[in-house]
Amino acid sequence: MGKSGYLPDISSAFAFWRSYAVNCFDHKNYNGATSGLHNINSLLTEDYIISVDTNKYNTQTAENIFYHCGLCGKEIQSSNVKVSDILLTPEEQIISGKKTIKKWRCVVCGKWVALHRTSIIKTRNESPYYRRVVPECPTHTVGLADRLNFPPMFGVWFYNFLEELQHALALYRIEYIAQNGEDMQDIGFKEKEVS
């Protein structure tokens, strides 16, 4: 689907709502800042829209932990591992000075693996990595703790959403240039220069 008629309008609208959202955030107008980001998101087509879903976001940003089985060489996700205290033989108890040892059963080879001989691998997400999903906006609660905790929580959410939107717009512009051979024209709103 071509974007030639739609793009000049989206360029000026995007600039307006971005400026509006940032100004509202600077003035601690959290509802206005949230509204500005959602308005930017609504300007994008379905191919570029940012999903607002806390569960999906948490799944994508979760740190994955794997247990490496030294017997079969496979990596087993931690959710499939149950560590148990295994009673040692009398000879092993005398040698180790312990009655039990922590082991886990590999779901691939079925053998028991000593926890202290297991390599535990943690995977981290790359940064920056654009997921095209953000969690729901934090909400105010009643109490003194909210006055201290809400502004920084909101700030993290706000800038995370804004970065995702900026990236989506960049991709949108790249597609526009590929289809039309030229960049978008900004025919409307101009941001004020901040001194």
ZIFEN-V157571 format. One line per field, one symbol per residue. phi: phi as a letter, one per 40 degrees, with the letter a starting at -180 (. if undefined). Layout:
phi: ???
This chain:
phi: .cbccccdcccccccccccccccccccgcccccccdccccdccccdcbcccbacccccccccccbbbccccbgcbbcdccbbcbcbcccdccccccgbcbbcbbcccccgccbcccbbcbbbbbccbcbccgabccccbcbchcccccccdcccdccdcccccccccccccccccccccbgacccbbbdbccccc
